[in-house]
């Protein structure tokens, strides 16, 4: 299915270059100045959109420092942190949103965010958000999905750990509540993710199963998975972004730096351009000159009139201005119609 979605004047679909979203998340490290620097750097790197997350620690969880509210996974980047403390550090203050949105728009980028509750969705609507994101951990929160869908704007939804049935419920909920344009992102809910667990083959399956645009929210290191996703039909790529991983921050470890974001934008568009269509035998204008470097039949020794063509005086060599090599057996059964000088390309008129 080939659809086109308009996001603030930018077309998203298979016939258009990949839509690349730079995810700031909490990499501003609680500095508005740094947040605006990230916006500037993302724009300079060529990103098409800048994404925030809209919540407070209190809208996300409870201020409890024990039991279920402490991250105990020893492999987690945030091992030992309480949820409340982590979200307090990572959240983007709501009064920063307007200057960040304005800075992004001044660069021609599309600002967007992930609302985590109804109040956040209403707040983003007051900022004239052109598109909304639903995070992978929230895609089963159907009341929130319906609330966001009621805005009538395009929705980007990360699937994360959702089952096929859960994705179906989410898509149906969004559509029934007024959202016409949905983009599903394949997403592995680990940070960072490994290439082995990324399963890009899900992308074309989602397009077929749900009849909507698809893409990748990529938590792997580097840009390889994102670029590869384009070949499988990804039209949207989301990547975390920071000024420098060494600066630290809740998501810095799996975020791209500016030169890497530049590479992602460049290489994903090259991948899209390279897909083209199934094609055999059609010579492009750029290739035409290379036809000369095919092999063809040439006279390799002077031949007298009436002399037989043999493997000693005719060979298939470069360049390609003579008869095609497939005619060699027929040529070897004939004689020369006229004297032929060594280095002459064979033609039917000489036989």
Helices and strands as residue ranges (DSSP letters): E 4-7, E 10-13, E 19-23, H 32-45, E 49-54, H 57-60, G 67-69, H 83-90, H 94-106, E 110-115, H 118-126, E 131-134, G 136-138, H 142-149, E 154-158, H 164-176, E 182-187, G 195-197, H 202-210, E 213-218, H 224-231, E 236-240, G 245-247, G 252-254, H 258-275, G 288-293, E 295-299, E 314-318, G 325-327, H 328-331, G 348-350
